[in-house]
Amino acid sequence: MSFDNPRALLALLLLIPGGLLALFHYRKHRAVFGFLSRNAGDGLVSNLRFRYLISAFAFSFFLGCVIIALAQPRGGTRLVSETRRGVDVVFAIDLSRSMDVRDISPGGPSRLGRASSLAVELVNNPWFTSRSLGALVGSNAAAAGIRFGAAIGKGKGVLALPLTEDTEAILGFLSSLSGSAITGRGTNLESLIDAAAAAFQDAFPSRRRIILLSDGETLRGSLADALDRAVAAEISIITVGFGSAEGGVVPLGNDTLLGDDRHPEISYLQDEALKNAADRTGGIYIEGNRGSAAALLVDYLASLAVPGNLVSGTGIAGNAGTTVKGFRRETRDLSHIFIIAALVFLGISKIMEKGRQKHG
């Protein structure tokens, strides 16, 4: 069992002084029970004691159930029918120093520069624009579109742009992206993936995808733990790797970053880590250095938005249905069970209390 509001359970501690107070109250009335025993018989006194104890215990259980209900308990799962809308895509962009390495091609862009241009090329594809979607599916272009968001990270991940259907907003953000957009040291892909996953909302069921743009190097956090959480949330991760197996020196301003041995720090593409992340979450791995990387991403995302059809970078074939009816697994809300139990215990307490008053 889990709780949406676990702090409310701290109120259960109030039952301890409440129980002590009830015990004190019971002992205070023992003299009255003794007097009644001499005048009305042991049978009546035993009945009063029984009713008193049951009333006290029932009221305590009533308070306990109310507190647990306020904690919003959940347990077990159930299948709920739903209609999924389109595809939600969050770019998770690694801004660590190693992404400033220029080892993709002689005189070419840095890893981050290539990642930014690839993301811009993807979002700017005609298939994702409102005009082309409107021509394909009619006036309801927004409902058929793919929403984009962005998270960035160095030592810590940050959700920089929530999911939006405004392609101009995401293009503006990607075009102005640089390594100085966020401060921090090291690389923490766990925090970056968690920040990207925070963009998805349960109120908007969709096919959830994170596009991780990175060289795969990670110095902090547990990438495996982030992948487990992504799988549990039904999020697939598309990994796009940048860099080379030969590697390159990590720049530090106008100089180079030195290691503990005072030699220049060399960064390499860690493609195996990125491939494992994609395989573990049901995504795909794409080599970001390739000129066709953006077209491959477009084909993949379009195949999700249009089941059973593939596009070839700029166009689409077949019917453009972008909603799918199906089921999702949902954790059951158990609050109503404890509310009903609280009412039952309150009723028992009142019945026993009235019985005491009648016989007393």
Summary of the structure (lengths in Angstrom):
residues: 360
radius of gyration: 30.9
end to end distance: 43.0
largest distance: 106.6
contacts: 1125
relative contact order: 0.17
helix: 49%
strand: 21%
